[in-house]
Amino acid sequence: MIDTDKYTGHTQGPWFFNEEYLYELFIYAGDERHGNVTFVFNNESVDVNKQLLADAPLLLQEVKRLREENETLRKVDWEYECLWTWLAENTNLLNTIEPLVEEWKKEMIE
């Protein structure tokens, strides 16, 4: 897993390539230029590689968003499993609730 903490403090996007200087990535925060990096590409994947570099801030943001979402889903799954374990231990409740859950599932699919 990537340690995203090592990117703390990076210059927020957008990052973009200058059309005049094909191999130069300009890093901006809003309208303020924070720097530029010059690259040499030796293959036919130049445009794709350039776009991947320019999209780095967006990709990092998406990784963080997906991790948060995954953590939420893990908690929900854990709570769901705890509930069903508890219900299984209290069979009389499980017998009452299980048909209702199945009916609800059918309604959700329709």
N, C-alpha and C positions, 0 to 999 in steps of 0.2 A: 504494500500500500504506500502511496506517495504521502510524505509528510508535508502537508500544505502550510504548516506553520513557518517553514523556511522561506516562504514567499511574503510573509507579513511585511508591510511597508512598501511593496512594489508599486510602481507608478500605475495608476488606474488607466484603463483604455479611454479613448480608442488609440490603438497603435495602427499605423498605416505605412505603406511603402510609397515613396515619392515617385511619381510617374516620370519625372525628368532623370532621376538617378535610380535606375532599375534595381540596383542591389543595395539600396540604403533604406533601413527601417527607421522611421522617425517615431519617437515615443513622446506622446503628449498627455498631459492631464488638463482637460478642458482645452483652453486656447494656448496654454503655456507649454513650450517645448522643453522636455526634460533631457533630451539627448537623442543620439542616433547611433546606429550600428551598421557597419558595412559588411556585407557577406559576399562570398564567392561561391556560386553554385556551378557544378561541373556536369550536370545531367539535364535530361529533358523534363525533370520534375520541378523546375525552377518556380513556376507560378504557384503550384500546389504547396511547395515548401515555404514560399513567401507568405502565403495566406495562413498557413499553420502558425508561423511565428507571429504574425500580426494578430491572430485570434487567441494568443496565449492568455490574456486577461479574461476573455470570455470563457475559455475552457476551464480555467481555475475557478471561476464563479460557478460554473455548472457542476464541477466536482463537489464543491462545498454544498450546493443546493441538494444534490443527490444524496450526499452523506446525511444531511439533516433529515431528508425524507425517509431514508432507510432506517435511521434511528427511531423515528416516529413509528414506522411500520413494525419494527422489532418490538417496541413497547406494546403496541396494540396486540400483536400476536401473542406476546407473553401474557397479557391480561386476559385474552381470549382463552388461552390454555389453562390459566388459573381458574377461570370461571367454570370451564367444563370439568376440571378436576374436582372442584368443590361440588358441582352439581352431581357428578358421578358418586361422590361420597354421600350425597343426600338424595338417594334414588327416587324418593317420592316426588321431589321437585323436578328431577330430570324427566320423569315420566310425564309430568304436566307440561313442561316447557318444550321438550324435544319436538312434539308434533306442531307446536306453534312456530318454532324456528323453521321447520320444513315448509310449512305453509308460506311463511314470509319469503323464503328463498324462491319458491315458485312465483310469487307475486313480483319479486325483483327481476326475474328473468323475462317475464311477460311484458 
